[in-house]
Amino acid sequence: MNEGLLLPAFAWLCAITALAWLVPARWQPLVVGLGGGGLLAWYAPASLAVLGAGTVVSFSVARLTRLRSVGVSLTIAGLAAAYAALLWGSRQASGLSLILPLGMAYYVLRTVHYLVEANLGRLRPHSLADYATYQFLPSALFFGPIHRFDEFQRDLARRRWDNAVFSRGLGRILAGAGKIVVIGNFILVERLGYSAQTDPLGGGALDIYRHGLLSWANLYFQFSGYSDIGIGFAALMGFRLRENFDWPFLARNIGDFWRRWHISLSTWCRDYVYAPAMARTRSHLLAITASMLVLGLWHAISLHYLLWGLYHALGLSIWRRFTALAPAMGRLPAPIRHTWTAFAVFLTLNFVVLSFTVTTLVERLIERI
């Protein structure tokens, strides 16, 4: 989101938060949902229309008593095709050409989750208003996290004013703003000179490595900062969103990294890509490859993200081969274990930091063939 538009969005979220507690209790969820709709109407009317139509259609499909599985499958296929087409169109866009609706990357995944869970009969009874409030929760519209409907239902039923929760929400918002403004924009961009426009393969080896390190650091502090703000504002409104980051650069292996990085997306891929693929193929390699390809192509339909997904799938598959050594490592003397842990963190960090660099290099080599 353009930084010049952040202040009005903050003001709107603050107003919705206040109003959502001041009106009578039976109207409070409606205020939250309408607040999200108003935010989309201001920033992205096309996205409001897409999400509104998608909410009604997915709710209707989930209510089917006959042929629900067929309807769910067709709806999910249509959502995936529409998202892929818009994503590809946005990548090819110039001027006033096709642009991906704001927030669609998140509400497509929420809708798929809802349809699958409804088809499996795992959702408690609910109304269209409940579901619409879930889809239009203002703080999660643009940057996630990708929250789950069953968790939202629980929060909606138990929602009460809580001073401690409100205070923690304020703290998360301040922490998120600090990550974005102080660390991301000031330190990394202004002081250290990071620029997304810099050629990742430009300069010598040290320059290439430095750019990769700064790129991932900036991505982490910006994205986790926005996630903190989303989680914080949700807490102010009485809802608890999933954590999205858990000190990912302290991960001891690539599997640990994906349990710490963009947690709401990685767990979505685990539940709705990896688990079904594993059940059908009985192959970890195929299931993890499918998961990482979906995760990569969710960002952009491009050769770069295809290679990036394969890169991480390969890393996860190799790491799995070494998990059998874990019990033996646990029996080593403490100094050796601690040294190995430090080395493992360093190795994992560099594997992640170099992922965009390596995939960019391979992409350019392929393009030259």
N, C-alpha and C positions, 0 to 999 in steps of 0.2 A: 504494500500500500504506500502511496506517495506520502512522504513525511509531512508535507504541508496539510494533509487531510487528517492527520492523526488527532490533532487537538479537537476538532468538531466531533470525531468519533468518541473520544474520551468523555467529552461533555455530554454526549447523548447517552453513553453507558451509565454515567453518573446519574443522569435524570431518570433513566429507566429503573436503576437500582432503588432510588428514593421512592419513586412512584409505586414500584412493586411491593413495597412494605407499607405504604400509606393507605392504599385503597383497601376495601374489604377483602377478607381472605379468599372468598370464592372468585374474585376478579383478578387476583394476583398472577396466576399462571397466564391468563389472557394478556395482561400488561406485558409480561416477559416476551411472549410470542409476538405480539404486535410491535414491541420494541425492536426485535430482530428484523421483522418485516420492514419497519420504517428505516432501519439502518441500510438494508439492501435497496430500498426504494431510492434513498439518497445517493448511494455510491454506485449501484449497479441494477437498474430497473430490469434489464434482461435476465439477470440472475434471479431476481425476485420472481419473475414469471416462470422460469424454468423450475426453481425449487418449489414454488406453489403448485404447479401442475404435477411435478413428480411426487409431491407429498400426497395429493389426492389420489393419484393413480396407484401408488404403492400401497396406500391404506386400503383402497378398494380391492386390489389383488389379494392382499393378505386376509381379507374378510371372506374370500370365496370359500364355499364349503365343498364344491366339486371342482375338479381339475385345478386345484390350487397349485400343485407341484408344477404343472405345465405353465400356468400363468406366471408363477414366480420365475421359472427358468427363462421364459420368453422376456419378461420384464428386465431381468438381470442382463440378459444378452443385449437387449435394446439399450440399456443404460451404458454398458461397456462400449458398445459400438458408437453411441452418440458422443460419449466422453472422448474416445480415441479419435473420432473424426474432428471434434472441436479442438482437441489438443494438437492434432496434426495441422489443422487449418490455422491455428494461432501461430504455430512455428513457421508456417509459410507466409503469414500475413505481412502486409505492408500498407501503410496509410490507414484507410478505414476498412480494411479487410476484416475477415472473421476473427473474433477475439474470444478466448475461453471465458465463460461467465465467471465472475469473481466468486470464489469459495466453492466452485463445483467439485474441485478435487477432493474436498472433505465431505460434502453432502452426498456424493455418489457412493462413497464407502459406507456412510451411515445408512443409506437406503438399502444397500446390498445386505448389510448386517441385519437390518430390520426384517427384510423379506425372508432371509434364510431362517432366522429365529422364529418368525411367525409360521413358516412352513413346517418347522420341527415341533411346533406347539409349545415353545418355551416361554412365551410371553403371557403375562397376566392380562385379564380383560382391560381394555382401555378405549378411550374415545378418540375421534379425529382431532379434537382440541388438544388432548394430551400429546398425541403424536406430532401435531403441528408445533406445539411449544418446544418439544424436543428438537425438531428440525431447525427451528428458528431461534434457538437459544443464542442471544446476541453475542456473548463473549467467545463462542466457539465457531462462529460463522466463517471467518476468514483464515484463521491460522490453527484451528484445532484447539486442543487434542480431539481425536476421534472417539467421542464417548459412546457408551452403549445404552440402548433404550431401556433394558431391564434395570440398570443402575439409576437411570433418570426417573423411572417410575417409582423406585424406592425413595429417592430424594423428594420427589413431588409429594408423596404420601406423608413423609416425615418432616417436611419443610417447616422449620420454626426459627424465630429469631434467636441468635446465639452470639453473645458479645465476643466470645473467644474466637469463633469461626470468622466473624466479621473482621476482627483485628488481624487474624492470620491472612485474610484476603487482602487487606490493605498492605500488609508486609510483602506479599507476593507481587503485588502490582508495583511497589517501589523497587523491589529487587529486579523485576523484569525491565523496568524503565532504566535502571542503572546499567544492566547488561547491554541494552541497546544503545543508549546515549553515551555513557562513559566509556565502557570497554569497546563496544563495537565501533561506534562512529568516531569517538575522540581518539582512543588509544590506537586501535588497529588501523583505522583509515587515516586520521589526521596525523598522528605521530609516527606510526610505522609505515605509512604509505601504501597500505593494501588497496588494490583496485581490481574489481572484477573484470575490467576491460584489458588487463595485462595478459599478454600471451603466456599461458602456463608453461610453455616450453621455451620461452625466450631467455637468453642469457646463459650463463654457465650452470654447472650442476648445483652449486650452492644457491644461486638465484632461483632455480627451478624448485629446489627443496623448500626454500624460504617462502616462495609463493604458495606452494601446496599447504604448508603449515599455517600460514596466515589465512588462506582460503577456508580451511576447516575450522580454525578458531573463530573467524568472523561468522561463518555459518552457524556454529554452535551458539555463540553469544547472542546473535540476532534472533535465531529461531527459538532457542530456549527462553529468551527474554519475552518474545511474543506469547509463548506458551504460558509463562508465568503470569502474564497480564490476563490472558484468557481464563486461567485457573483462578486467579485472584478475583476477577469480576464475577465469575460464576459463584464463588464462595460468598461474595457480598449479596448476591441474589438468592442464596440459600441452596445452591447446588454444588456437588462435589464432582469435579472432573478428574479423569485419570492423569497421573503424572506422565510426562512425556520424555523426561531426561533424568538420568541418575548417574552423574559424573562419568560420562561415557569414556573419557580419555584416561580413566584409571582402570579400564577393562584389562583383564589378564589374558584374554584370548578373543578371537573374533566372534565366537558364540556369545561370550559375556558382553562384548560390545553391542551386539544387536538386542541384548536384553536391557541395555541401558540407553540406546539411541532411538529417538522417535518411537517410544515404547508403544504408543497407541496404534501406530501404523504397523510396526513389526508384529505385534500380537494379533492385529487384524489379519495379516498375511498368514500367520501361524494357524489361525482358526478357520479361515475361509479359502486358503489356497494350499498350504502345506498339508494340513490334516486330511482333506479330501483326496489330494494327489497321492499321499502316502497310503491311504486306505485302498485306493484303486490300483496302484502300481507296486506297492510293497518295496519301493526303492527310495531310500533316503536321497540319493543323488538326483533323481528325477524330481522328487518333491521339493527339495531345497532349491534346485535350479528354477523350477516353475515359480516358486515364491519370490526369489530374487529378481527374476525377469519381470514379474508383475510389479514389484516394488520399484524397479528401475524405470520401467515404461510408464508408471503412474506419474513420474516427474515430467517426462517428455517422450514423445514417439520419435526416437532418433537412434542412430547407430551408436552414439556415445553412451547413452543410457542402457542400451542393449548390452554393450561390452562391459559397462560398469556392473550390471546385474550378474553377468557371467563371472566377472572378477571376484565378486563377493561370494558367489555360489561355489567357486573353486576353493576359495579360502576356507569356507565353512566345511566343505567336504574333506579337505586336507586336515583341518583341525580335528574333525571327528575321528580320523584315523589315530590320532595321538591321545584321545581321551582314555584309552586303555592303560596309558602310562600313569594316570593320576594317582592310583593307589600306591604305586612304587615311589612316586615323588613325595608322598605324605610320610614315608618312613625314613626319608633322608634327614641328616642333622639339621637343626634349625638354621644355622648360618647359610647352608647350601640352599635350603628351601627359600629363604628370604632373598638371596641373590638371584635365584631362578625366577621368583615372582617379579622382581624389579626388571629383569631382562625380558620376561614375558609381556609386561606392561609396555616397555619400550618397543618391542617387536610389533605388538598389536597396534600401537599408536602409529608407527611408521607404515604398517600395512594399510591402515585407513587413510593416513595423510597422502600417501602416494597413489591412492586409487584413482583419483581424477587425472593425475599426471600420466599414469600408465595407460589408462583407457584413452586419453587424448592422443598419446603417442601411437598406440595401436590403430586408432581410428584414422590418423593421418597416413599411416603406412598402407592401410587398406585402400584409402582413397587414391593413393598413387599407383596402385596396381591396375 
